[in-house]
């Protein structure tokens, strides 16, 4: 799997979790009060998290791309 597709896949997964928080997924699944579910799924949506996930994916992709170039030379 290419580094780009892996980074995009992880980013989409993070976005899916965050969107689940936006729509209060824990409540809709009947898991409110279940501490483990609240930690794993999360309870609060923020746009700054979405930005942080995007910037993190970009940084990791760039660093991994540079690392693979350095190991080839």
C-alpha positions in Angstrom: 0.0 0.0 0.0 1.4 3.4 -0.9 2.2 5.9 1.9 -0.3 8.4 0.4 -3.2 5.9 0.5 -2.3 4.8 4.0 -2.2 8.5 5.2 -5.6 9.2 3.5 -7.1 6.1 5.0 -6.0 6.9 8.5 -7.2 10.5 8.1 -10.6 9.3 6.9 -10.9 7.0 9.9 -10.0 9.9 12.3 -12.6 12.1 10.5 -15.2 9.3 10.9 -14.6 9.1 14.6 -14.9 12.9 14.9 -18.1 12.9 12.8 -19.4 10.2 15.2 -18.7 12.6 18.0 -20.5 15.4 16.2 -23.7 13.3 15.9 -23.3 12.1 19.5 -22.8 8.4 18.5 -22.3 7.3 22.1 -25.8 8.4 23.0 -27.4 6.9 19.9 -25.7 3.6 20.5 -27.1 3.6 24.1 -23.6 3.7 25.6 -23.9 7.0 27.6 -22.3 6.4 31.0 -20.1 3.6 29.6 -16.7 5.2 30.4 -14.8 3.0 28.0 -17.1 3.8 25.1 -17.0 7.5 25.9 -13.2 7.4 25.9 -12.8 5.3 22.7 -15.5 6.9 20.6 -15.3 10.3 22.3 -17.9 12.8 23.4 -17.0 16.1 21.9 -16.5 17.3 18.3 -14.2 20.2 17.6 -13.0 21.7 14.3 -9.5 22.1 15.7 -9.3 18.3 16.1 -10.2 17.9 12.4 -7.4 20.4 11.5 -5.0 18.6 13.8 -5.7 15.3 12.2 -5.2 16.8 8.7 -1.9 18.5 9.7 -0.7 15.3 11.4 -1.4 13.1 8.4 0.4 15.6 6.1 3.4 15.7 8.4 3.7 12.0 8.7 3.3 11.5 5.0 6.1 14.0 4.3 8.4 12.6 6.9 7.8 9.0 5.7 8.4 10.0 2.1 11.7 11.7 3.0 12.7 8.7 5.1 12.1 6.3 2.2 14.1 8.5 -0.2 17.0 8.6 2.3 17.0 4.8 2.7 17.2 4.3 -1.1 20.2 6.5 -1.5 
